[in-house]
Amino acid sequence: MSVSVPERPERIIIGPLEILPEEHLARVDGHTLTLSLRELRLLTELARHADRIVARERLFEMVWERPMRAGDRSVDVYVRKLRVKLDTAVPDWSFIHTHFGFGYRLSAEARQPVA
């Protein structure tokens, strides 16, 4: 008889941000973020590819599970929403970085204090 060991749920940590995709949960410093399902899926996919640029078209396919139509700005709209929520939760950190003409990259970077 074989004994199966339950797999540990996926847990992604980037700076003060913790994402638990199977639990549909994202937290910052232990505080739960209020995210829509699409926002959480977008954040999760960016986090799974942390420190790498992900093309807008690829993000759309991963999150919406279909090809992106020409001119569709959904990814940009949801990135903006995520940025606002992350900036509100942790104003001292920057997470989502735009690479114009390519896509987006998730990387936790502490913001420099303004002198």
MOPAC internal coordinates of N, CA, C and O (Angstrom, degrees):
PM7 1SCF
backbone

  N    0.0000 0     0.00 0     0.00 0    0    0    0
  C    1.4567 1     0.00 0     0.00 0    1    0    0
  C    1.5267 1   108.57 1     0.00 0    2    1    0
  O    1.2310 1   121.27 1   -48.11 1    3    2    1
  N    1.3288 1   115.18 1   131.89 1    3    2    1
  C    1.4609 1   118.77 1   178.98 1    5    3    2
  C    1.5225 1   109.90 1   -96.76 1    6    5    3
  O    1.2310 1   121.90 1   -34.92 1    7    6    5
  N    1.2869 1   113.96 1   145.08 1    7    6    5
  C    1.4595 1   120.56 1   179.33 1    9    7    6
  C    1.5167 1   107.51 1  -109.32 1   10    9    7
  O    1.2310 1   121.34 1   -53.94 1   11   10    9
  N    1.3185 1   115.03 1   126.06 1   11   10    9
  C    1.4673 1   117.82 1   178.68 1   13   11   10
  C    1.5170 1   109.37 1   -97.47 1   14   13   11
  O    1.2310 1   121.96 1   -43.25 1   15   14   13
  N    1.2894 1   113.85 1   136.75 1   15   14   13
  C    1.4553 1   120.87 1   177.66 1   17   15   14
  C    1.5167 1   107.32 1   -96.90 1   18   17   15
  O    1.2310 1   120.08 1   -54.90 1   19   18   17
  N    1.3335 1   117.46 1   125.10 1   19   18   17
  C    1.4653 1   118.43 1  -179.16 1   21   19   18
  C    1.5248 1   110.64 1   -62.52 1   22   21   19
  O    1.2310 1   121.51 1   -41.87 1   23   22   21
  N    1.3480 1   114.72 1   138.13 1   23   22   21
  C    1.4528 1   120.01 1   178.28 1   25   23   22
  C    1.5200 1   109.69 1   -72.73 1   26   25   23
  O    1.2310 1   121.81 1   -33.79 1   27   26   25
  N    1.3054 1   114.14 1   146.21 1   27   26   25
  C    1.4600 1   118.39 1   176.08 1   29   27   26
  C    1.5250 1   108.44 1   -75.62 1   30   29   27
  O    1.2310 1   119.98 1   -41.50 1   31   30   29
  N    1.3187 1   117.65 1   138.50 1   31   30   29
  C    1.4581 1   119.30 1   178.70 1   33   31   30
  C    1.5273 1   110.82 1   -62.63 1   34   33   31
  O    1.2310 1   121.31 1   -30.74 1   35   34   33
  N    1.3311 1   115.09 1   149.26 1   35   34   33
  C    1.4622 1   120.29 1   179.06 1   37   35   34
  C    1.5228 1   109.84 1   -62.29 1   38   37   35
  O    1.2310 1   121.28 1   -44.45 1   39   38   37
  N    1.3190 1   115.17 1   135.55 1   39   38   37
  C    1.4683 1   122.19 1   179.17 1   41   39   38
  C    1.5229 1   106.77 1  -138.87 1   42   41   39
  O    1.2310 1   120.72 1   -60.52 1   43   42   41
  N    1.3228 1   116.22 1   119.48 1   43   42   41
  C    1.4531 1   121.71 1  -178.43 1   45   43   42
  C    1.5274 1   107.97 1  -113.62 1   46   45   43
  O    1.2310 1   120.92 1   -54.09 1   47   46   45
  N    1.3266 1   115.85 1   125.91 1   47   46   45
  C    1.4582 1   120.14 1   179.55 1   49   47   46
  C    1.5246 1   108.53 1  -121.36 1   50   49   47
  O    1.2310 1   121.39 1   -53.92 1   51   50   49
  N    1.3285 1   114.94 1   126.08 1   51   50   49
  C    1.4600 1   121.90 1   178.23 1   53   51   50
  C    1.5230 1   106.51 1  -134.65 1   54   53   51
  O    1.2310 1   120.82 1   -74.31 1   55   54   53
  N    1.3156 1   116.03 1   105.69 1   55   54   53
  C    1.4611 1   119.95 1  -175.71 1   57   55   54
  C    1.5172 1   108.99 1    59.67 1   58   57   55
  O    1.2310 1   119.84 1    48.00 1   59   58   57
  N    1.3292 1   117.92 1  -132.00 1   59   58   57
  C    1.4617 1   120.68 1   179.27 1   61   59   58
  C    1.5354 1   113.53 1   -82.97 1   62   61   59
  O    1.2310 1   120.57 1  -176.70 1   63   62   61
  N    1.3309 1   116.51 1     3.30 1   63   62   61
  C    1.4645 1   122.11 1  -176.85 1   65   63   62
  C    1.5227 1   110.34 1   -95.46 1   66   65   63
  O    1.2310 1   120.86 1   -49.03 1   67   66   65
  N    1.3365 1   115.97 1   130.97 1   67   66   65
  C    1.4614 1   122.44 1   176.90 1   69   67   66
  C    1.5265 1   108.22 1  -124.34 1   70   69   67
  O    1.2310 1   120.72 1   -50.26 1   71   70   69
  N    1.3376 1   116.22 1   129.74 1   71   70   69
  C    1.4614 1   121.09 1  -179.24 1   73   71   70
  C    1.5207 1   108.14 1  -122.24 1   74   73   71
  O    1.2310 1   121.08 1   -50.65 1   75   74   73
  N    1.3281 1   115.54 1   129.35 1   75   74   73
  C    1.4626 1   123.10 1   177.12 1   77   75   74
  C    1.5243 1   107.00 1  -120.60 1   78   77   75
  O    1.2310 1   120.00 1   -93.08 1   79   78   77
  N    1.3406 1   117.61 1    86.92 1   79   78   77
  C    1.4639 1   120.84 1  -172.92 1   81   79   78
  C    1.5217 1   114.84 1   -57.86 1   82   81   79
  O    1.2310 1   119.72 1   138.26 1   83   82   81
  N    1.3438 1   118.14 1   -41.74 1   83   82   81
  C    1.4648 1   120.03 1  -177.90 1   85   83   82
  C    1.5228 1   112.09 1   -66.29 1   86   85   83
  O    1.2310 1   120.78 1   154.50 1   87   86   85
  N    1.3239 1   116.12 1   -25.50 1   87   86   85
  C    1.4663 1   120.66 1   179.06 1   89   87   86
  C    1.5341 1   111.42 1   -94.18 1   90   89   87
  O    1.2310 1   120.38 1  -178.91 1   91   90   89
  N    1.3359 1   116.88 1     1.09 1   91   90   89
  C    1.4717 1   122.16 1  -177.40 1   93   91   90
  C    1.5265 1   110.44 1    52.72 1   94   93   91
  O    1.2310 1   121.51 1  -128.32 1   95   94   93
  N    1.3363 1   114.72 1    51.68 1   95   94   93
  C    1.4518 1   120.22 1  -171.40 1   97   95   94
  C    1.5266 1   110.80 1  -139.53 1   98   97   95
  O    1.2310 1   121.28 1   -41.19 1   99   98   97
  N    1.3199 1   115.15 1   138.81 1   99   98   97
  C    1.4688 1   122.15 1   171.29 1  101   99   98
  C    1.5181 1   106.79 1  -133.92 1  102  101   99
  O    1.2310 1   121.37 1   -44.35 1  103  102  101
  N    1.3358 1   114.98 1   135.65 1  103  102  101
  C    1.4645 1   119.92 1  -178.80 1  105  103  102
  C    1.5187 1   109.92 1  -132.35 1  106  105  103
  O    1.2310 1   122.03 1   -27.87 1  107  106  105
  N    1.3235 1   113.72 1   152.13 1  107  106  105
  C    1.4490 1   121.43 1   173.26 1  109  107  106
  C    1.5141 1   106.65 1  -127.16 1  110  109  107
  O    1.2310 1   121.22 1   -59.39 1  111  110  109
  N    1.3339 1   115.27 1   120.61 1  111  110  109
  C    1.4649 1   120.79 1  -178.29 1  113  111  110
  C    1.5357 1   111.24 1    49.33 1  114  113  111
  O    1.2310 1   120.64 1  -140.25 1  115  114  113
  N    1.3374 1   116.38 1    39.75 1  115  114  113
  C    1.4554 1   121.61 1   177.29 1  117  115  114
  C    1.5162 1   115.24 1    84.32 1  118  117  115
  O    1.2310 1   119.71 1   172.71 1  119  118  117
  N    1.3339 1   118.16 1    -7.29 1  119  118  117
  C    1.4674 1   121.75 1   179.84 1  121  119  118
  C    1.5282 1   109.00 1   -96.63 1  122  121  119
  O    1.2310 1   120.91 1   -50.43 1  123  122  121
  N    1.3218 1   115.87 1   129.57 1  123  122  121
  C    1.4587 1   121.65 1  -178.59 1  125  123  122
  C    1.5220 1   111.03 1   -72.65 1  126  125  123
  O    1.2310 1   121.14 1   -46.74 1  127  126  125
  N    1.3378 1   115.43 1   133.26 1  127  126  125
  C    1.4641 1   121.06 1   174.72 1  129  127  126
  C    1.5218 1   109.18 1   -86.87 1  130  129  127
  O    1.2310 1   120.13 1   -38.35 1  131  130  129
  N    1.3053 1   117.36 1   141.65 1  131  130  129
  C    1.4522 1   121.82 1   176.11 1  133  131  130
  C    1.5212 1   107.31 1   -91.84 1  134  133  131
  O    1.2310 1   121.00 1   -76.63 1  135  134  133
  N    1.3394 1   115.69 1   103.37 1  135  134  133
  C    1.4571 1   121.74 1  -177.33 1  137  135  134
  C    1.5192 1   110.20 1  -124.52 1  138  137  135
  O    1.2310 1   120.74 1   -33.64 1  139  138  137
  N    1.3162 1   116.20 1   146.36 1  139  138  137
  C    1.4571 1   120.54 1   172.04 1  141  139  138
  C    1.5310 1   107.63 1   -72.08 1  142  141  139
  O    1.2310 1   120.57 1   -12.95 1  143  142  141
  N    1.3110 1   116.52 1   167.05 1  143  142  141
  C    1.4581 1   120.44 1   179.08 1  145  143  142
  C    1.5267 1   110.94 1   -60.31 1  146  145  143
  O    1.2310 1   119.79 1   136.65 1  147  146  145
  N    1.3232 1   118.01 1   -43.35 1  147  146  145
  C    1.4699 1   120.99 1   179.28 1  149  147  146
  C    1.5276 1   111.31 1   -64.82 1  150  149  147
  O    1.2310 1   120.68 1   138.11 1  151  150  149
  N    1.3283 1   116.31 1   -41.89 1  151  150  149
  C    1.4643 1   119.34 1   178.23 1  153  151  150
  C    1.5235 1   110.55 1   -60.56 1  154  153  151
  O    1.2310 1   120.60 1   135.93 1  155  154  153
  N    1.3230 1   116.46 1   -44.07 1  155  154  153
  C    1.4654 1   120.50 1   179.53 1  157  155  154
  C    1.5230 1   111.07 1   -64.91 1  158  157  155
  O    1.2310 1   120.15 1   138.11 1  159  158  157
  N    1.3202 1   117.32 1   -41.89 1  159  158  157
  C    1.4728 1   120.08 1   179.10 1  161  159  158
  C    1.5283 1   111.04 1   -64.82 1  162  161  159
  O    1.2310 1   120.33 1   139.39 1  163  162  161
  N    1.3232 1   116.98 1   -40.61 1  163  162  161
  C    1.4585 1   120.59 1   178.24 1  165  163  162
  C    1.5273 1   110.26 1   -64.55 1  166  165  163
  O    1.2310 1   120.39 1   133.85 1  167  166  165
  N    1.3176 1   116.86 1   -46.15 1  167  166  165
  C    1.4574 1   121.25 1   178.22 1  169  167  166
  C    1.5297 1   110.95 1   -60.81 1  170  169  167
  O    1.2310 1   120.56 1   138.03 1  171  170  169
  N    1.3175 1   116.54 1   -41.97 1  171  170  169
  C    1.4688 1   121.26 1   179.80 1  173  171  170
  C    1.5176 1   111.15 1   -63.01 1  174  173  171
  O    1.2310 1   120.04 1   133.91 1  175  174  173
  N    1.3168 1   117.54 1   -46.09 1  175  174  173
  C    1.4702 1   120.31 1  -179.34 1  177  175  174
  C    1.5260 1   111.04 1   -65.52 1  178  177  175
  O    1.2310 1   120.15 1   139.91 1  179  178  177
  N    1.3163 1   117.33 1   -40.09 1  179  178  177
  C    1.4593 1   119.45 1   175.86 1  181  179  178
  C    1.5283 1   110.13 1   -62.77 1  182  181  179
  O    1.2310 1   120.57 1   138.75 1  183  182  181
  N    1.3350 1   116.52 1   -41.25 1  183  182  181
  C    1.4669 1   120.85 1  -179.29 1  185  183  182
  C    1.5245 1   111.87 1   -67.02 1  186  185  183
  O    1.2310 1   120.19 1   143.80 1  187  186  185
  N    1.3157 1   117.25 1   -36.20 1  187  186  185
  C    1.4689 1   120.44 1   177.90 1  189  187  186
  C    1.5267 1   111.11 1   -65.53 1  190  189  187
  O    1.2310 1   120.52 1   159.89 1  191  190  189
  N    1.3198 1   116.60 1   -20.11 1  191  190  189
  C    1.4677 1   122.09 1   179.04 1  193  191  190
  C    1.5329 1   109.75 1  -116.60 1  194  193  191
  O    1.2310 1   120.51 1  -145.98 1  195  194  193
  N    1.3215 1   116.64 1    34.02 1  195  194  193
  C    1.4651 1   122.18 1  -174.90 1  197  195  194
  C    1.5265 1   111.64 1   -51.47 1  198  197  195
  O    1.2310 1   121.80 1   -38.45 1  199  198  197
  N    1.3052 1   114.16 1   141.55 1  199  198  197
  C    1.4698 1   123.81 1   178.47 1  201  199  198
  C    1.5218 1   113.70 1    67.29 1  202  201  199
  O    1.2310 1   120.34 1  -169.13 1  203  202  201
  N    1.3318 1   116.96 1    10.87 1  203  202  201
  C    1.4715 1   120.86 1   176.34 1  205  203  202
  C    1.5250 1   108.72 1  -122.96 1  206  205  203
  O    1.2310 1   120.65 1   -35.93 1  207  206  205
  N    1.3040 1   116.36 1   144.07 1  207  206  205
  C    1.4654 1   120.55 1   177.37 1  209  207  206
  C    1.5242 1   108.03 1   -76.37 1  210  209  207
  O    1.2310 1   121.15 1   -49.66 1  211  210  209
  N    1.3294 1   115.40 1   130.34 1  211  210  209
  C    1.4608 1   121.27 1   177.29 1  213  211  210
  C    1.5261 1   107.18 1  -114.89 1  214  213  211
  O    1.2310 1   120.80 1   -53.81 1  215  214  213
  N    1.3173 1   116.08 1   126.19 1  215  214  213
  C    1.4589 1   121.17 1  -179.30 1  217  215  214
  C    1.5294 1   111.00 1   -62.22 1  218  217  215
  O    1.2310 1   120.74 1   -35.67 1  219  218  217
  N    1.3266 1   116.19 1   144.33 1  219  218  217
  C    1.4702 1   121.09 1   178.54 1  221  219  218
  C    1.5216 1   110.86 1   -53.80 1  222  221  219
  O    1.2310 1   120.54 1   136.28 1  223  222  221
  N    1.3420 1   116.57 1   -43.72 1  223  222  221
  C    1.4647 1   120.82 1  -178.37 1  225  223  222
  C    1.5256 1   111.19 1   -61.99 1  226  225  223
  O    1.2310 1   120.51 1   139.71 1  227  226  225
  N    1.3340 1   116.63 1   -40.29 1  227  226  225
  C    1.4693 1   121.15 1   179.64 1  229  227  226
  C    1.5291 1   110.41 1   -67.84 1  230  229  227
  O    1.2310 1   120.37 1   138.03 1  231  230  229
  N    1.3236 1   116.91 1   -41.97 1  231  230  229
  C    1.4653 1   120.21 1   176.96 1  233  231  230
  C    1.5200 1   110.46 1   -59.66 1  234  233  231
  O    1.2310 1   120.92 1   135.99 1  235  234  233
  N    1.3291 1   115.85 1   -44.01 1  235  234  233
  C    1.4630 1   119.64 1   179.70 1  237  235  234
  C    1.5263 1   110.07 1   -59.25 1  238  237  235
  O    1.2310 1   120.27 1   132.76 1  239  238  237
  N    1.3284 1   117.09 1   -47.24 1  239  238  237
  C    1.4675 1   120.95 1  -179.16 1  241  239  238
  C    1.5316 1   111.63 1   -62.09 1  242  241  239
  O    1.2310 1   119.70 1   141.61 1  243  242  241
  N    1.3261 1   118.18 1   -38.39 1  243  242  241
  C    1.4626 1   121.37 1  -179.81 1  245  243  242
  C    1.5279 1   111.79 1   -70.28 1  246  245  243
  O    1.2310 1   120.36 1   140.23 1  247  246  245
  N    1.3249 1   116.92 1   -39.77 1  247  246  245
  C    1.4669 1   120.98 1  -174.49 1  249  247  246
  C    1.5243 1   112.52 1   -87.25 1  250  249  247
  O    1.2310 1   120.00 1   135.08 1  251  250  249
  N    1.3291 1   117.60 1   -44.92 1  251  250  249
  C    1.4600 1   121.25 1  -176.89 1  253  251  250
  C    1.5379 1   111.95 1   -91.64 1  254  253  251
  O    1.2310 1   120.67 1   167.54 1  255  254  253
  N    1.3155 1   116.32 1   -12.46 1  255  254  253
  C    1.4729 1   123.47 1   176.65 1  257  255  254
  C    1.5286 1   113.53 1    60.30 1  258  257  255
  O    1.2310 1   121.57 1  -140.94 1  259  258  257
  N    1.3294 1   114.60 1    39.06 1  259  258  257
  C    1.4646 1   121.65 1   174.02 1  261  259  258
  C    1.5148 1   107.43 1  -161.73 1  262  261  259
  O    1.2310 1   120.19 1   -17.20 1  263  262  261
  N    1.3275 1   117.25 1   162.80 1  263  262  261
  C    1.4737 1   119.01 1   179.56 1  265  263  262
  C    1.5229 1   111.61 1   -66.90 1  266  265  263
  O    1.2310 1   121.29 1   -31.94 1  267  266  265
  N    1.3220 1   115.13 1   148.06 1  267  266  265
  C    1.4599 1   120.90 1   178.70 1  269  267  266
  C    1.5232 1   110.07 1   -81.08 1  270  269  267
  O    1.2310 1   120.78 1   -45.04 1  271  270  269
  N    1.3171 1   116.11 1   134.96 1  271  270  269
  C    1.4711 1   120.95 1   176.04 1  273  271  270
  C    1.5162 1   109.73 1   -79.40 1  274  273  271
  O    1.2310 1   120.63 1   -28.44 1  275  274  273
  N    1.2971 1   116.40 1   151.56 1  275  274  273
  C    1.4637 1   121.77 1   177.66 1  277  275  274
  C    1.5250 1   109.81 1   -57.11 1  278  277  275
  O    1.2310 1   120.90 1   -46.42 1  279  278  277
  N    1.3124 1   115.89 1   133.58 1  279  278  277
  C    1.4623 1   120.62 1   177.43 1  281  279  278
  C    1.5097 1   115.13 1    83.97 1  282  281  279
  O    1.2310 1   119.39 1   176.00 1  283  282  281
  N    1.3264 1   118.77 1    -4.00 1  283  282  281
  C    1.4670 1   121.90 1  -179.13 1  285  283  282
  C    1.5268 1   109.54 1   -68.72 1  286  285  283
  O    1.2310 1   120.04 1   -51.44 1  287  286  285
  N    1.3058 1   117.52 1   128.56 1  287  286  285
  C    1.4679 1   122.70 1  -178.59 1  289  287  286
  C    1.5317 1   112.45 1  -110.77 1  290  289  287
  O    1.2310 1   119.91 1  -163.78 1  291  290  289
  N    1.3263 1   117.77 1    16.22 1  291  290  289
  C    1.4702 1   121.40 1  -176.38 1  293  291  290
  C    1.5170 1   112.66 1   -56.38 1  294  293  291
  O    1.2310 1   120.16 1   136.20 1  295  294  293
  N    1.3218 1   117.30 1   -43.80 1  295  294  293
  C    1.4695 1   120.11 1  -178.91 1  297  295  294
  C    1.5218 1   109.68 1   -60.18 1  298  297  295
  O    1.2310 1   120.21 1   135.24 1  299  298  297
  N    1.3214 1   117.20 1   -44.76 1  299  298  297
  C    1.4621 1   121.19 1  -179.07 1  301  299  298
  C    1.5296 1   111.37 1   -62.76 1  302  301  299
  O    1.2310 1   120.66 1   139.19 1  303  302  301
  N    1.3276 1   116.34 1   -40.81 1  303  302  301
  C    1.4678 1   120.95 1   179.42 1  305  303  302
  C    1.5271 1   110.06 1   -62.90 1  306  305  303
  O    1.2310 1   120.22 1   134.31 1  307  306  305
  N    1.3282 1   117.19 1   -45.69 1  307  306  305
  C    1.4599 1   120.38 1  -178.66 1  309  307  306
  C    1.5239 1   112.40 1   -71.67 1  310  309  307
  O    1.2310 1   119.83 1   147.36 1  311  310  309
  N    1.3146 1   117.92 1   -32.64 1  311  310  309
  C    1.4652 1   120.53 1   174.54 1  313  311  310
  C    1.5270 1   109.19 1   -62.81 1  314  313  311
  O    1.2310 1   120.43 1   136.38 1  315  314  313
  N    1.3315 1   116.79 1   -43.62 1  315  314  313
  C    1.4724 1   120.26 1   178.61 1  317  315  314
  C    1.5226 1   111.03 1   -60.33 1  318  317  315
  O    1.2310 1   120.35 1   135.50 1  319  318  317
  N    1.3411 1   116.93 1   -44.50 1  319  318  317
  C    1.4700 1   120.71 1   178.49 1  321  319  318
  C    1.5269 1   111.15 1   -60.97 1  322  321  319
  O    1.2310 1   120.75 1   136.65 1  323  322  321
  N    1.3258 1   116.17 1   -43.35 1  323  322  321
  C    1.4649 1   120.27 1   178.54 1  325  323  322
  C    1.5236 1   111.50 1   -63.02 1  326  325  323
  O    1.2310 1   120.53 1   136.69 1  327  326  325
  N    1.3045 1   116.59 1   -43.31 1  327  326  325
  C    1.4659 1   120.20 1   179.50 1  329  327  326
  C    1.5192 1   111.36 1   -58.92 1  330  329  327
  O    1.2310 1   120.48 1   136.17 1  331  330  329
  N    1.3271 1   116.69 1   -43.83 1  331  330  329
  C    1.4643 1   120.78 1  -179.96 1  333  331  330
  C    1.5328 1   109.52 1   -60.88 1  334  333  331
  O    1.2310 1   120.38 1   133.48 1  335  334  333
  N    1.3223 1   116.88 1   -46.52 1  335  334  333
  C    1.4716 1   120.41 1  -178.38 1  337  335  334
  C    1.5282 1   111.64 1   -66.42 1  338  337  335
  O    1.2310 1   120.25 1   139.15 1  339  338  337
  N    1.3203 1   117.12 1   -40.85 1  339  338  337
  C    1.4618 1   120.19 1   178.75 1  341  339  338
  C    1.5270 1   110.98 1   -69.18 1  342  341  339
  O    1.2310 1   120.25 1   139.12 1  343  342  341
  N    1.3367 1   117.13 1   -40.88 1  343  342  341
  C    1.4651 1   120.48 1   178.13 1  345  343  342
  C    1.5263 1   111.66 1   -62.77 1  346  345  343
  O    1.2310 1   120.66 1   143.78 1  347  346  345
  N    1.3228 1   116.35 1   -36.22 1  347  346  345
  C    1.4650 1   120.62 1   178.46 1  349  347  346
  C    1.5293 1   110.14 1   -68.69 1  350  349  347
  O    1.2310 1   120.69 1   137.33 1  351  350  349
  N    1.3313 1   116.28 1   -42.67 1  351  350  349
  C    1.4721 1   121.03 1  -176.93 1  353  351  350
  C    1.5243 1   112.20 1   -73.01 1  354  353  351
  O    1.2310 1   120.43 1   139.88 1  355  354  353
  N    1.3231 1   116.79 1   -40.12 1  355  354  353
  C    1.4744 1   121.13 1  -177.90 1  357  355  354
  C    1.5357 1   110.11 1  -139.71 1  358  357  355
  O    1.2310 1   120.73 1   -99.85 1  359  358  357
  N    1.3210 1   116.21 1    80.15 1  359  358  357
  C    1.4664 1   119.55 1  -175.76 1  361  359  358
  C    1.5319 1   114.28 1   -64.89 1  362  361  359
  O    1.2310 1   119.93 1   162.58 1  363  362  361
  N    1.3153 1   117.74 1   -17.42 1  363  362  361
  C    1.4683 1   120.71 1  -178.82 1  365  363  362
  C    1.5265 1   113.26 1   -85.17 1  366  365  363
  O    1.2310 1   120.27 1   179.40 1  367  366  365
  N    1.3286 1   117.08 1    -0.60 1  367  366  365
  C    1.4641 1   121.37 1  -177.69 1  369  367  366
  C    1.5190 1   110.70 1  -125.38 1  370  369  367
  O    1.2310 1   121.32 1   -31.02 1  371  370  369
  N    1.3065 1   115.09 1   148.98 1  371  370  369
  C    1.4579 1   122.78 1   173.61 1  373  371  370
  C    1.5244 1   106.87 1  -118.36 1  374  373  371
  O    1.2310 1   120.02 1   -46.76 1  375  374  373
  N    1.3389 1   117.57 1   133.24 1  375  374  373
  C    1.4620 1   120.77 1  -175.01 1  377  375  374
  C    1.5206 1   114.07 1  -116.72 1  378  377  375
  O    1.2310 1   119.96 1   128.77 1  379  378  377
  N    1.3220 1   117.69 1   -51.23 1  379  378  377
  C    1.4621 1   121.11 1  -172.81 1  381  379  378
  C    1.5218 1   109.21 1  -100.06 1  382  381  379
  O    1.2310 1   121.03 1   -58.87 1  383  382  381
  N    1.3227 1   115.64 1   121.13 1  383  382  381
  C    1.4557 1   122.78 1  -175.72 1  385  383  382
  C    1.5251 1   109.26 1  -114.57 1  386  385  383
  O    1.2310 1   121.07 1   -47.47 1  387  386  385
  N    1.3267 1   115.56 1   132.53 1  387  386  385
  C    1.4571 1   121.80 1  -179.30 1  389  387  386
  C    1.5219 1   110.09 1   -88.41 1  390  389  387
  O    1.2310 1   121.03 1   -44.56 1  391  390  389
  N    1.3160 1   115.63 1   135.44 1  391  390  389
  C    1.4652 1   122.22 1   172.39 1  393  391  390
  C    1.5224 1   105.53 1  -119.01 1  394  393  391
  O    1.2310 1   121.41 1   -85.99 1  395  394  393
  N    1.3353 1   114.90 1    94.01 1  395  394  393
  C    1.4559 1   121.82 1  -172.72 1  397  395  394
  C    1.5293 1   111.35 1   -54.06 1  398  397  395
  O    1.2310 1   121.86 1   -47.87 1  399  398  397
  N    1.3227 1   114.04 1   132.13 1  399  398  397
  C    1.4570 1   120.61 1  -179.62 1  401  399  398
  C    1.5230 1   113.65 1    84.60 1  402  401  399
  O    1.2310 1   120.27 1   172.40 1  403  402  401
  N    1.3386 1   117.10 1    -7.60 1  403  402  401
  C    1.4581 1   120.51 1  -178.82 1  405  403  402
  C    1.5298 1   111.83 1  -121.81 1  406  405  403
  O    1.2310 1   120.33 1   116.65 1  407  406  405
  N    1.3226 1   116.97 1   -63.35 1  407  406  405
  C    1.4598 1   119.95 1  -176.51 1  409  407  406
  C    1.5149 1   111.09 1   166.07 1  410  409  407
  O    1.2310 1   121.13 1    38.31 1  411  410  409
  N    1.3340 1   115.44 1  -141.69 1  411  410  409
  C    1.4566 1   121.63 1  -174.32 1  413  411  410
  C    1.5199 1   110.42 1  -130.29 1  414  413  411
  O    1.2310 1   121.83 1   -25.01 1  415  414  413
  N    1.3464 1   114.11 1   154.99 1  415  414  413
  C    1.4607 1   121.49 1   178.39 1  417  415  414
  C    1.5165 1   107.92 1  -134.27 1  418  417  415
  O    1.2310 1   120.51 1   -43.72 1  419  418  417
  N    1.3343 1   116.63 1   136.28 1  419  418  417
  C    1.4667 1   121.44 1   176.09 1  421  419  418
  C    1.5148 1   108.22 1  -102.57 1  422  421  419
  O    1.2310 1   121.50 1   -57.33 1  423  422  421
  N    1.3250 1   114.74 1   122.67 1  423  422  421
  C    1.4568 1   121.21 1   178.29 1  425  423  422
  C    1.5257 1   106.82 1  -156.82 1  426  425  423
  O    1.2310 1   120.29 1   -51.48 1  427  426  425
  N    1.3287 1   117.05 1   128.52 1  427  426  425
  C    1.4648 1   120.42 1   179.66 1  429  427  426
  C    1.5180 1   108.98 1   -78.28 1  430  429  427
  O    1.2310 1   120.89 1   -59.66 1  431  430  429
  N    1.3215 1   115.91 1   120.34 1  431  430  429
  C    1.4511 1   121.45 1   179.67 1  433  431  430
  C    1.5277 1   108.38 1  -132.28 1  434  433  431
  O    1.2310 1   120.92 1   -56.08 1  435  434  433
  N    1.3196 1   115.84 1   123.92 1  435  434  433
  C    1.4631 1   120.09 1   178.12 1  437  435  434
  C    1.5187 1   108.14 1   -68.78 1  438  437  435
  O    1.2310 1   121.32 1   -45.62 1  439  438  437
  N    1.3211 1   115.07 1   134.38 1  439  438  437
  C    1.4625 1   119.74 1   178.09 1  441  439  438
  C    1.5267 1   109.11 1   -79.10 1  442  441  439
  O    1.2310 1   121.18 1   -37.38 1  443  442  441
  N    1.3098 1   115.34 1   142.62 1  443  442  441
  C    1.4558 1   120.82 1   177.68 1  445  443  442
  C    1.5171 1   109.03 1   -76.78 1  446  445  443
  O    1.2310 1   120.24 1   -44.22 1  447  446  445
  N    1.3344 1   117.14 1   135.78 1  447  446  445
  C    1.4632 1   118.68 1   177.65 1  449  447  446
  C    1.5312 1   110.53 1   -64.20 1  450  449  447
  O    1.2310 1   121.20 1   -36.09 1  451  450  449
  N    1.3228 1   115.32 1   143.91 1  451  450  449
  C    1.4601 1   121.25 1   179.28 1  453  451  450
  C    1.5311 1   108.12 1   -80.27 1  454  453  451
  O    1.2310 1   121.18 1   -53.14 1  455  454  453
  N    1.3189 1   115.34 1   126.86 1  455  454  453
  C    1.4872 1   119.72 1  -177.72 1  457  455  454
  C    1.4908 1   111.54 1   -82.67 1  458  457  455
  O    1.2310 1   120.10 1   180.00 1  459  458  457

